[in-house]
């Protein structure tokens, strides 16, 4: 089945470990079964998820074995393979070496691109200029929970095509879940990516996208349809996709998918793939009720979860201060101080904290 010319097939394969040969076989089957276009002679951009350059064992980034298998597959099919990403804090110290992806590029002769160079404007988004030079964009996401979006996968991974701190500026411009999620769907329409291959061998549960815990799922999934793929993966880890604002926005607008029932799962049945005891971020019922009608900032601050700092654990790296475009954070008396009236609840500070010194909790102010 297809919606607007985009197949709604999601192909799934069981891959229990990060074995490159097994992953390569799965990727080959998935790409064919889900209708991936012939990459021969095409310039293909591989976009892994590198939120931060940290070891792959923490399940924050796309695993290098998955990246290697995907790169080998497209090279074997005759494609010219390029790769790149722009993490939350993109500076000269970012290399992609610690997460293991940059070394794979070096071994396979793949050019690693600096997304901050020569950006372009497309549909109001500032994006890496390489998009005007490649034929196919292949998203290689990691299956993870996300404090703001609840779930991050193929669609949210496209956010890394926006260079550096421009991402934080969009968080400031779209400060709540609904508006931010609708913006990500706008981004999907602007980029028009080709295919996505999901690393769900080991996903992240709990306080994602950086400070959660690894959880074995044992799957690789792929599709031309990013919304269908993300909805399927979110169901596998136990979410009701209709309650996730990003998917609700896409379905309401008919972007790549109109009904969940249109999704065709190839490779097995959904019930057989479900992850057991996966710790999800709870859907904020109160939050959704507020945005159905009342938009008072005072009420939002009263009901929303907010960043809570553990000053004993904090190493004062100030990455949270760097990423905050709402001017809500500053160093005061040797500690990170939060100005609650400025905080927009985007949780970017939590996302970039390297030592899990920030938790997202609800606090009612009197």
C-alpha positions in Angstrom: 0.0 0.0 0.0 1.2 3.6 -0.6 0.1 7.0 0.5 1.0 9.9 -1.9 3.4 7.5 -3.7 5.2 6.5 -0.5 4.9 2.9 0.4 3.5 2.2 3.9 5.4 -1.1 4.3 7.7 -1.4 7.3 10.1 -4.3 7.1 11.3 -5.9 10.3 14.1 -8.4 11.0 15.3 -10.0 14.2 19.0 -9.3 14.8 20.0 -10.2 18.4 23.6 -8.9 18.4 25.7 -6.2 16.8 27.2 -8.6 14.3 28.0 -6.8 11.0 27.3 -9.8 8.7 23.9 -10.4 10.3 23.0 -6.7 10.1 24.1 -6.5 6.5 21.9 -9.5 5.6 19.0 -7.9 7.4 19.5 -4.5 5.8 19.7 -6.1 2.3 16.4 -7.9 2.9 14.7 -4.8 4.5 15.7 -2.4 1.7 14.4 -4.7 -1.0 11.2 -5.8 0.9 10.2 -2.2 1.8 10.8 -0.9 -1.7 14.0 1.1 -1.4 15.0 2.7 -4.7 18.0 1.5 -6.7 21.1 3.3 -5.3 23.4 2.4 -8.1 25.3 5.5 -9.3 23.5 7.7 -6.8 25.1 10.0 -4.2 23.8 8.8 -0.9 23.9 10.6 2.5 23.9 8.4 5.5 22.6 10.4 8.6 23.3 8.5 11.8 22.0 9.7 15.2 25.0 11.2 17.1 23.5 13.3 19.8 26.8 13.4 21.5 30.2 11.7 20.8 30.1 9.1 23.5 30.7 5.3 23.6 28.2 3.2 21.7 27.6 1.0 24.8 25.5 3.7 26.3 22.9 3.3 23.4 22.8 7.1 22.8 24.0 6.9 19.2 23.5 4.7 16.2 25.8 1.7 16.7 28.9 1.7 14.5 28.1 -1.9 13.5 24.8 -0.8 12.1 26.4 2.2 10.3 29.1 -0.1 8.9 26.6 -2.6 7.5 24.5 0.2 5.9 27.5 1.8 4.4 28.7 -1.5 3.0 25.3 -2.3 1.6 25.1 1.0 -0.4 28.7 0.8 -1.5 28.1 -2.8 -2.7 25.0 -1.6 -4.6 27.2 1.0 -6.5 26.4 4.1 -4.6 28.7 7.0 -3.7 28.3 7.1 0.1 28.7 10.2 2.2 28.0 10.7 5.9 27.5 13.4 8.5 25.6 14.7 11.5 25.4 17.8 13.6 25.0 17.1 17.4 23.2 19.2 19.8 26.4 21.1 20.6 28.4 21.2 17.4 31.9 22.7 17.9 35.4 22.0 16.6 35.9 19.2 19.2 33.2 17.1 17.6 34.8 14.2 15.6 32.4 11.2 15.8 35.4 9.1 16.9 34.3 8.1 20.4 31.0 6.7 19.1 32.8 4.6 16.6 31.3 6.0 13.4 34.1 8.3 12.2 36.6 5.4 12.2 34.2 3.3 10.1 34.1 6.2 7.6 37.9 6.3 7.4 38.1 2.5 6.9 35.5 2.5 4.1 36.7 5.6 2.4 33.5 7.6 3.2 33.7 11.3 3.2 32.6 12.8 6.6 30.8 16.1 6.0 30.7 19.2 8.2 27.1 20.2 8.3 27.9 23.7 9.5 29.5 24.7 6.2 27.5 26.4 3.4 24.0 26.0 4.8 20.9 26.4 2.7 17.4 27.6 3.3 14.6 25.3 2.5 11.0 25.8 3.5 12.1 28.2 6.2 14.7 25.8 7.7 18.4 26.4 7.8 19.8 23.1 6.6 23.2 21.6 5.7 24.0 22.5 2.1 24.9 18.9 1.2 21.1 18.3 0.7 21.4 20.1 -2.6 24.2 17.8 -3.7 23.0 14.3 -2.8 20.4 12.1 -4.5 19.2 10.1 -1.5 19.0 10.9 2.3 19.1 7.7 4.4 18.2 8.2 8.1 19.9 5.8 10.5 18.2 6.5 13.8 18.5 4.9 17.2 15.3 3.7 18.9 15.1 5.9 22.1 12.7 7.6 24.4 12.8 11.4 24.5 11.7 13.7 27.3 10.1 16.3 25.0 8.9 14.2 22.0 8.4 10.9 24.0 9.9 8.9 21.2 12.8 9.7 18.8 13.4 7.7 15.7 13.7 8.2 11.9 11.7 11.5 11.7 13.3 13.3 14.7 16.7 12.2 13.5 16.3 14.6 10.6 16.7 17.4 13.1 20.4 16.8 13.0 20.5 18.1 9.4 20.0 21.5 11.0 23.5 22.9 11.8 24.7 23.5 15.3 22.8 25.9 17.6 20.1 26.5 15.0 18.4 23.5 16.5 18.3 25.2 20.0 16.8 28.3 18.3 13.9 26.2 16.9 13.3 24.8 20.4 12.9 28.4 21.6 10.6 29.2 18.7 8.5 26.2 19.2 8.5 25.7 23.0 5.8 23.1 23.6 5.4 19.5 22.6 2.6 20.1 20.1 4.2 23.0 18.3 7.7 21.4 18.3 6.2 18.1 17.0 4.4 19.9 14.2 7.7 21.7 13.2 9.4 18.3 12.9 6.7 17.2 10.5 7.3 20.4 8.5 11.0 19.4 8.5 10.2 16.0 7.1 8.3 17.6 4.3 11.1 20.0 3.6 13.9 17.3 3.5 11.9 14.6 1.7 14.2 11.8 2.8 14.5 8.5 0.9 14.7 5.7 3.4 15.3 4.9 7.1 16.9 2.0 8.8 16.3 1.8 12.5 18.9 0.5 15.0 16.6 -1.2 17.6 19.0 -4.0 18.5 19.6 -2.2 21.7 17.4 0.9 22.3 17.2 3.4 25.1 14.5 3.4 27.8 13.9 5.8 30.6 15.2 9.4 30.6 16.2 9.6 26.9 17.6 10.7 24.6 21.0 10.7 26.4 20.5 9.8 30.1 18.3 6.7 29.8 19.4 3.1 30.0 20.1 0.5 27.3 17.3 -2.0 26.7 17.7 -5.0 24.4 15.1 -5.2 21.7 16.9 -7.3 19.0 15.4 -5.7 15.9 16.4 -3.8 12.7 13.5 -2.1 10.9 13.3 -0.1 7.7 10.9 1.8 5.5 10.5 4.5 2.9 7.8 5.8 5.1 9.2 7.6 8.2 5.9 8.0 10.0 4.9 4.4 9.5 8.4 3.2 10.7 8.3 5.4 13.8 4.8 4.5 14.7 5.6 0.8 14.4 8.7 1.1 16.5 6.9 3.2 19.1 4.2 0.4 19.3 6.9 -2.2 19.8 8.2 -0.4 22.9 4.6 0.0 24.2 3.4 3.5 23.2 0.0 4.3 21.9 1.2 6.3 18.9 -2.0 8.4 18.7 -1.0 10.0 22.0 2.4 11.1 20.7 2.0 14.6 19.3 4.4 14.1 16.4 2.5 11.2 15.0 -0.9 12.8 15.8 0.3 15.9 13.7 1.4 13.8 10.8 -1.8 11.7 10.7 -4.0 14.8 11.0 -2.2 16.4 8.1 -1.9 13.2 6.1 1.9 13.5 5.9 3.1 10.1 4.5 0.3 8.4 6.4 -3.4 8.9 7.0 -4.4 5.9 9.1 -2.3 3.6 11.3 -4.3 0.7 9.7 -2.6 1.5 6.4 0.8 0.3 7.7 1.9 -3.1 6.3 4.4 -4.9 8.5 6.6 -7.3 6.5 8.7 -9.9 8.3 6.3 -10.9 11.1 3.4 -9.7 13.2 3.6 -6.7 15.5 2.6 -8.7 18.6 5.7 -10.9 18.1 8.1 -8.0 18.1 6.9 -6.2 21.2 9.7 -5.4 23.8 9.1 -6.6 27.3 9.2 -4.3 30.4 10.4 -1.3 28.4 10.4 1.9 30.6 8.7 4.6 28.6 8.3 8.3 29.4 4.8 8.8 30.7 2.5 10.7 28.4 1.5 14.0 30.1 -2.3 13.8 30.3 -2.5 17.2 32.0 -0.2 18.8 29.5 -2.4 17.7 26.6 -5.5 19.0 28.3 -3.9 22.4 28.8 -3.1 22.6 25.1 -6.5 21.7 24.0 -7.7 25.0 25.4 -5.9 27.0 28.0 -2.5 28.3 27.0 -1.6 30.3 30.1 2.1 30.3 30.7 1.5 30.5 34.4 -0.6 27.3 34.2 1.9 25.6 32.0 4.7 26.3 34.5 2.6 25.1 37.3 1.8 21.7 35.7 4.8 21.0 33.4 7.7 18.9 34.5 10.9 21.0 34.7 14.7 20.5 34.9 15.9 19.7 38.3 19.7 20.0 38.9 21.8 17.6 41.0 24.6 20.0 42.0 26.6 17.3 43.6 26.8 15.4 40.3 27.1 18.5 38.1 30.7 19.0 36.7 30.0 22.6 35.6 30.8 21.9 32.0 28.1 24.5 31.2 26.8 22.6 28.1 23.3 23.2 29.5 24.0 27.0 29.6 25.4 26.9 26.0 22.3 25.1 24.6 19.7 27.2 26.4 18.4 29.9 24.0 15.8 31.0 26.5 18.4 32.5 28.8 17.0 30.4 31.7 20.3 29.1 32.9 23.4 30.7 34.4 26.2 29.9 36.8 25.6 31.5 40.2 27.7 30.9 43.3 29.4 27.9 41.7 26.2 26.2 40.7 23.8 26.1 37.7 20.9 28.5 38.5 17.6 28.2 36.7 15.3 31.2 36.1 12.0 29.4 36.0 10.1 32.3 34.4 12.4 32.0 31.4 12.4 28.2 31.1 10.4 27.0 28.1 10.5 23.4 29.1 12.3 22.2 26.0 14.6 20.0 28.1 17.6 20.6 25.9 19.7 21.0 29.0 18.8 17.5 30.0 19.5 16.3 26.5 23.1 17.5 26.5 24.1 16.8 30.1 27.0 14.3 29.9 26.8 13.2 33.6 23.0 12.8 34.1 23.0 15.7 36.6 19.6 16.9 35.3 16.3 15.1 35.8 12.9 16.1 34.5 10.3 16.3 37.3 7.1 18.1 38.1 7.2 20.9 40.7 4.2 22.9 41.7 4.9 26.5 42.6 2.9 28.3 45.2 
